[in-house]
Amino acid sequence: MSWLLAYRPFLEPLPVWNYWYLLVIPLCAAVAVVYKSMKCKTMSRVPLEAAAILLWILGGFGAAAIALMLLVNWLAK
């Protein structure tokens, strides 16, 4: 009966409301590593190329966030 008191991820999510935006970093890192591990000819090139594509993804997210912030501020005037 004690297993009923265990953590239930879909019924009781973790309280990450204050820093949810930081979870995009490990998600993008995982996507970059998986993508580059399929595309690279040798696995020795994966860490460097995955780091480069991670920065591209995060830069794109940052640029999109800034563009949307400017658009919302322009439309609110």
N, C-alpha and C positions, 0 to 999 in steps of 0.2 A: 504493500500500500504506500510505502514511502516514495516510490517512483512517481506517484501522482504529484508530489511536491517539486519535481524537477523543473528545470527551465524549459518552457515551451516557446520556441522562437517565433512561430507565426501567430500565436495567441497573445504573447507578452513580449513585444519587441524591446530591444535594448534602448535605454534612454540616451539617444545620441542627438537630441533635438538641437542642442547648442553648437555642435561642431560637425553637422552632417556634411557640409561642403568639403571637409578634409578627406572624406571617404572617396572622393574622385581620384585622388593620387594613387592609392593602391589599385583601384579599378583600371586606370589608364596604364599603370605599370604592367599589370597582368595582360592586358590587351596587347601592349607593345611587345612583350616578351613572346607571347604565343604567336603573334603575327610574324615577327622577325625570325623565330625559330623555324617557321615553315618556309620562309622566303630565302634565307641565307644558305649559301652552299656549304659553309663549314660552321660548326657551332662556336668556334673561337671568335667569330665576328658578331655573335648575337648580343653580348652585353653592351658593346659600344653602340651598335646600331639601334638597339632597343632603347638605350638612354637618349639617343638623338631623336627618335620618333616620339618618345615620352615627352620631351621638351616641346616638340612640334604640336602634339595633342593638347598639352596644357596651355601653350601659347595661343592656340586656336580657341580654346575655351575662354581664356582671359580676354581675347579680342572680341569674341562674341558677347561676353558679359558687359564689356565696356560699351560696345555698340548698342546693345539693348538698353543699357542704363541711359545713354544719351538720347535714344529714341523715346523712351518713356518720359524723361525730363522735358524733351521738346514738345511732346504731345500734351503734357500736363499744363503747359503755359497757356 
